[in-house]
Amino acid sequence: MRQEDDHRGAWADRGRRIAAARHAPVVAGALPALLAVAESLVRAASTPPAGSTEGPLYVAVFVLLGLATTLPVALLWWQPAAAALVVSTTVVLSLVAFQTLTVAGVGTQLLTGYRLGRSGPQLPAVLVSTPFPVLALAGPAGGEVRVHILLLASLAPAAAMAGIARRARSEALEISAARRMIADTLVEHTARGERARIARELHDVVAHHISMVAVQAETARLATPGLPAAGAERLSAIGDTARAALSEMRGLLGVLREDATTDPASRQPQPGLRLRELNALLDESRETSGTGTRLILSGRPATLAPGLELAAYRILQEALTNARRHAPGAAVDVELHYAHDALRLLIRDNGPGPPTAAAAGGHGLSGMRERAAAVGGELRTGPAAGGGFLIEALLPGKDETAS
């Protein structure tokens, strides 16, 4: 079955290439016309008219009828409806008025009807084939003409319907292919969004805690008086292992982020900007770094959209991790300013200033920018006034409790 489908497909491709050839219309019109002229000459020679003076006119009529019923097929490539109408009209005229029709004319009628049904309007395709069943019912002269009429009465509508059916099948296949493409695109887009979300969560949550392990191990090694050498080595090994895990995780995040597009912030009920959660996050930062971390609130605190609060929380979490990593021992001020339709978040440390280019090229700052952009905000970074490093996020949002 597979070989038969491949064989039919190869023939179909070959036929399309032939039809698309530059001289295909000329050949399509000339070949049946030559056959019709040859057949007309043979018939004129075999059935001469009664009067000798009518001989040339008789032959000319036969030849012109043969040409009129075949040459319009060359128009199929540009005007299938016009070609089918001209052919059908001349075929009916040849049958009714002159009681003759060539075999090439029969083939041209079937071809134009099929082509019109395949690529033109459906109603004209049906209409150009209706005269032949009417002629068959009318019962004109017998003989060869009667055979041609019966042949066209049965095959012309069938050819038109075959063209219409083929067109409907092609359109159905195109629609099915488009649906499959859309479904594949949606699946791919969903997968990329999920990879981006997983990458952000790994970086913001897991990397955050691993970074604290490294900082706490180093702090314990340096701050514990009289620590035995073996204990110091183990704490140093813990810090080295945590830093190696962070390095491996950055590689994993690079793989997850590859080809991943920005995904809107998750709408799950995750951490937000409730005072309890903010204090817990800052207490954790104080315990880890051993330095002061101050929270400053201005404006009227409001309950914002869950996605906006999650984005602000993750930006703050990553900014604190960034301060511990690049400015160890520096004090940090966290300021949340609530406006009527926006939230301004500032994280300022009094460390050595902006990180180096290599350090700034990690996923931390880009992840914060992605989170801000995902909720329609923006994030700026740079040196703080009076020294240190400043991260400023401006997030649009309105009080959800307002009516």
C-alpha positions in Angstrom: 0.0 0.0 0.0 2.9 2.3 0.8 4.6 1.6 -2.5 1.3 2.3 -4.4 0.9 5.7 -2.6 4.5 6.6 -3.4 4.0 5.5 -7.0 0.8 7.7 -7.3 2.6 10.6 -5.6 5.5 10.3 -8.1 3.1 10.4 -11.0 1.2 13.3 -9.5 4.5 15.3 -9.1 5.5 14.5 -12.6 2.1 15.7 -13.9 2.4 19.0 -11.9 5.8 19.6 -13.4 4.5 19.0 -16.9 1.6 21.3 -16.3 3.9 24.0 -14.9 6.2 23.9 -18.0 6.5 27.1 -20.0 5.1 25.7 -23.2 2.4 23.5 -21.6 -0.6 25.7 -22.7 0.6 25.8 -26.3 1.1 22.0 -26.5 -2.2 21.4 -24.7 -4.1 23.5 -27.3 -2.1 22.4 -30.4 -2.1 18.6 -29.9 -5.9 18.1 -29.7 -6.4 20.7 -32.4 -4.1 18.7 -34.8 -5.9 15.5 -33.9 -9.3 17.1 -34.5 -8.2 18.6 -37.9 -6.8 15.2 -39.0 -10.0 13.4 -38.0 -12.1 16.1 -39.7 -10.2 15.7 -43.0 -10.6 12.0 -42.9 -14.3 12.3 -42.3 -14.7 14.9 -45.1 -12.9 12.6 -47.5 -14.9 9.6 -46.6 -18.3 11.4 -46.8 -18.1 13.9 -49.6 -21.1 16.3 -50.2 -23.5 15.8 -53.0 -22.4 18.8 -55.0 -18.8 19.2 -56.1 -18.8 22.9 -55.6 -19.6 22.4 -51.9 -16.5 20.3 -51.3 -14.1 23.0 -50.1 -16.7 24.6 -47.9 -17.7 21.2 -46.5 -14.0 20.5 -45.6 -13.5 24.0 -44.1 -16.6 23.6 -41.9 -15.3 20.3 -40.6 -11.9 21.7 -39.9 -13.2 24.9 -38.2 -15.5 22.8 -36.0 -12.6 20.6 -35.0 -10.5 23.7 -34.1 -13.3 25.5 -32.3 -13.9 22.5 -30.0 -10.2 21.9 -29.1 -8.1 25.1 -29.3 -9.8 26.9 -26.3 -8.2 24.3 -24.0 -5.1 26.5 -24.1 -7.0 29.0 -22.0 -7.4 26.5 -19.1 -4.3 27.8 -17.3 -5.6 31.4 -17.1 -9.3 31.4 -17.7 -10.8 27.9 -17.0 -14.4 29.2 -16.9 -14.1 30.9 -20.3 -12.4 27.9 -21.8 -15.0 25.5 -20.5 -17.9 27.7 -21.7 -16.4 28.1 -25.2 -15.7 24.4 -25.6 -19.1 23.4 -24.3 -20.9 25.9 -26.6 -19.0 24.8 -29.8 -19.5 21.1 -28.9 -23.3 21.6 -28.6 -23.3 23.6 -31.8 -21.4 20.9 -33.6 -23.7 18.2 -32.4 -27.0 20.0 -33.0 -26.3 22.1 -36.1 -23.8 19.9 -38.0 -24.4 16.4 -36.6 -20.7 15.8 -36.1 -18.1 15.8 -33.3 -14.5 14.6 -33.2 -13.1 12.3 -30.6 -10.6 15.1 -29.7 -13.6 17.4 -29.1 -15.1 14.8 -26.7 -11.9 14.6 -24.8 -11.5 18.4 -24.7 -15.1 18.7 -23.2 -14.3 16.3 -20.5 -10.9 17.9 -19.7 -12.3 21.4 -19.5 -15.2 20.4 -17.3 -12.8 18.6 -14.9 -10.4 21.5 -14.8 -13.1 24.0 -14.1 -14.4 21.9 -11.3 -10.9 21.4 -10.0 -9.8 25.1 -10.0 -12.8 27.3 -10.8 -16.3 28.0 -9.5 -18.4 24.9 -8.8 -21.7 26.1 -10.3 -20.3 26.9 -13.8 -18.6 23.5 -13.8 -21.9 21.8 -13.3 -23.8 24.1 -15.8 -21.4 23.5 -18.7 -22.1 19.7 -18.5 -26.0 20.0 -18.2 -26.7 20.4 -22.0 -25.6 16.9 -22.8 -28.1 15.0 -20.6 -30.8 17.3 -22.1 -29.7 16.4 -25.6 -29.7 12.7 -24.7 -33.3 13.0 -23.4 -34.3 15.0 -26.5 -33.2 12.1 -28.7 -31.7 13.7 -31.8 -30.3 11.9 -34.8 -28.9 8.4 -34.3 -25.6 6.8 -35.4 -22.2 8.1 -34.3 -23.6 11.4 -33.1 -26.0 9.6 -30.8 -23.1 7.7 -29.3 -21.1 10.9 -28.7 -24.2 12.5 -27.0 -24.7 9.5 -24.7 -21.1 9.4 -24.0 -21.0 13.1 -23.0 -24.3 12.9 -21.1 -22.7 10.3 -18.8 -19.1 11.4 -18.6 -19.3 15.2 -18.7 -21.2 15.6 -15.4 -18.9 12.9 -13.9 -15.8 14.8 -15.0 -17.0 18.0 -13.5 -18.0 16.3 -10.2 -14.6 14.5 -10.1 -12.9 17.9 -10.4 -15.0 19.3 -7.6 -14.3 16.3 -5.4 -10.6 16.6 -6.0 -10.7 20.2 -5.1 -12.6 19.5 -1.9 -10.1 16.8 -1.0 -7.2 19.1 -1.6 -8.8 21.9 0.5 -9.5 19.4 3.3 -5.9 18.2 3.2 -4.6 21.8 3.4 -6.9 22.6 6.3 -5.8 19.4 8.1 -2.1 20.3 7.5 -2.7 23.8 8.8 -4.4 22.5 11.9 -1.5 20.1 12.5 1.0 22.9 12.1 -0.9 25.1 14.5 -1.1 22.3 17.0 2.6 21.6 16.7 3.3 25.3 17.1 1.2 25.5 20.3 2.9 22.5 21.8 6.3 23.9 21.0 5.4 27.3 22.4 4.0 25.7 25.6 7.1 23.6 26.0 9.4 26.7 25.6 7.3 28.6 28.1 7.5 25.8 30.6 11.3 25.5 30.1 11.6 29.3 30.7 9.4 29.0 33.8 11.4 26.1 35.2 14.7 27.9 34.5 13.5 31.0 36.4 12.2 29.0 39.4 15.5 27.0 39.5 17.5 30.2 39.4 15.3 32.1 41.8 14.7 29.4 44.4 17.2 26.6 44.2 20.2 28.7 43.3 19.2 31.2 46.0 19.4 28.5 48.7 22.6 26.9 47.4 24.1 30.4 47.4 23.1 30.8 51.0 24.8 27.4 51.8 28.0 28.7 50.3 27.9 32.0 52.1 27.0 30.4 55.5 29.8 27.8 55.2 32.3 30.6 54.5 30.9 32.7 57.3 31.0 29.9 59.8 34.6 29.1 58.8 35.7 32.7 59.3 33.6 33.6 62.3 34.1 30.6 64.6 37.0 31.1 66.9 39.2 28.1 67.7 37.8 26.0 64.9 39.8 22.9 64.4 41.7 22.6 61.1 39.6 19.6 60.1 36.4 21.5 60.7 37.6 24.4 58.7 38.5 22.1 55.8 35.1 20.6 55.9 33.4 23.9 55.9 35.6 25.0 53.1 34.7 21.9 51.2 31.0 22.6 51.8 31.4 26.0 50.3 33.4 24.7 47.3 30.7 22.0 46.7 27.9 24.6 46.8 29.8 26.9 44.4 30.4 23.9 42.0 26.7 23.1 42.2 25.9 26.7 41.3 28.2 26.5 38.3 26.6 23.2 37.2 23.2 24.8 37.6 24.1 27.7 35.5 25.0 25.3 32.7 21.7 23.6 33.1 19.9 26.9 33.1 21.7 27.8 29.8 20.3 24.6 28.2 16.8 25.3 29.5 16.8 28.9 28.4 18.0 27.9 24.9 15.2 28.5 22.4 12.9 29.4 25.3 10.7 32.5 25.0 9.6 34.8 27.7 6.6 33.4 29.5 4.0 35.4 31.4 4.5 35.3 35.2 2.9 32.3 36.9 -0.5 33.0 38.4 -0.3 30.4 41.1 -0.7 31.5 44.7 3.0 31.8 45.4 5.0 34.3 47.6 3.9 37.9 47.4 4.4 41.2 49.1 2.7 40.5 52.3 4.6 42.0 55.2 5.1 38.6 56.8 6.7 37.2 53.7 8.9 40.3 53.1 10.2 40.2 56.7 10.9 36.5 56.4 12.9 37.0 53.2 14.9 39.9 54.7 15.5 38.0 58.0 16.9 35.1 55.9 19.2 37.6 54.1 20.4 39.0 57.4 21.2 35.6 58.9 23.0 34.5 55.7 25.2 37.6 55.1 25.5 38.8 58.7 24.9 42.4 57.6 22.1 44.9 58.0 19.1 44.7 55.6 16.5 47.4 56.0 12.9 47.5 54.7 11.4 50.9 53.8 7.7 51.2 52.9 6.2 54.4 51.4 2.8 55.1 50.1 -0.3 53.2 51.0 0.4 49.4 50.8 -2.1 47.7 48.6 -3.0 44.2 47.5 -1.9 43.8 43.9 -2.4 41.2 41.2 -0.9 37.8 42.2 1.4 37.8 39.1 2.7 41.3 39.9 3.4 40.5 43.5 5.2 37.3 42.6 7.3 39.1 40.0 8.2 41.8 42.6 9.0 39.1 45.2 11.3 37.2 42.8 13.1 40.3 41.7 13.7 41.2 45.4 14.9 37.7 46.2 17.3 37.7 43.3 18.5 41.2 44.1 19.4 40.1 47.6 21.2 37.1 46.3 23.0 39.3 43.8 24.1 41.6 46.7 25.5 38.7 48.7 27.4 37.4 45.7 28.9 40.6 44.4 29.0 42.8 47.5 29.6 40.5 50.5 29.3 42.3 53.8 27.5 45.3 52.3 24.4 46.7 53.9 21.2 46.6 51.8 18.2 48.9 51.7 14.9 47.6 50.2 12.3 50.2 49.4 8.8 49.6 48.2 6.9 52.7 47.1 3.2 52.2 46.4 1.7 54.7 44.0 -1.9 54.8 42.6 -1.2 52.7 39.6 2.4 51.5 40.0 4.9 49.9 42.3 8.4 51.1 42.5 10.9 48.7 44.0 14.5 49.8 44.8 17.3 47.5 46.2 20.4 49.5 47.1 23.7 48.3 48.6 26.7 50.2 49.8 29.2 47.8 48.2 31.9 48.4 45.6 29.4 49.3 42.9 28.2 47.7 39.7 29.5 44.1 39.1 32.1 43.4 36.5 31.1 42.6 32.9 31.7 38.9 33.4 29.6 38.8 36.6 26.8 40.9 35.1 26.6 38.5 32.1 24.9 35.8 34.2 21.3 34.9 34.3 20.5 37.0 37.5 20.0 40.4 36.0 18.4 39.0 32.8 16.0 37.0 34.8 14.9 40.1 36.8 14.4 42.0 33.6 12.4 39.1 32.1 10.1 39.1 35.2 9.6 42.9 35.1 8.9 42.8 31.3 6.5 39.8 31.8 4.1 42.0 33.9 4.6 45.1 31.7 7.2 46.8 33.8 10.9 47.7 33.4 14.1 47.2 35.4 17.1 49.5 35.5 20.5 48.9 37.2 23.5 51.1 37.8 25.6 52.8 40.4 23.8 54.2 43.4 24.1 57.8 44.5 26.9 58.0 47.1 28.4 54.6 46.0 27.2 51.0 45.8 24.8 49.4 43.3 21.1 50.1 42.7 18.4 47.9 41.1 15.2 49.7 40.4 12.0 48.0 39.1 9.0 50.0 38.0 5.9 47.7 37.8 2.5 48.8 36.7 -0.4 47.7 38.9 -3.6 48.8 40.6 -5.0 47.9 44.0 -7.1 44.7 43.4 -9.3 45.6 46.4 -10.3 48.9 45.0 -13.7 49.0 43.3 
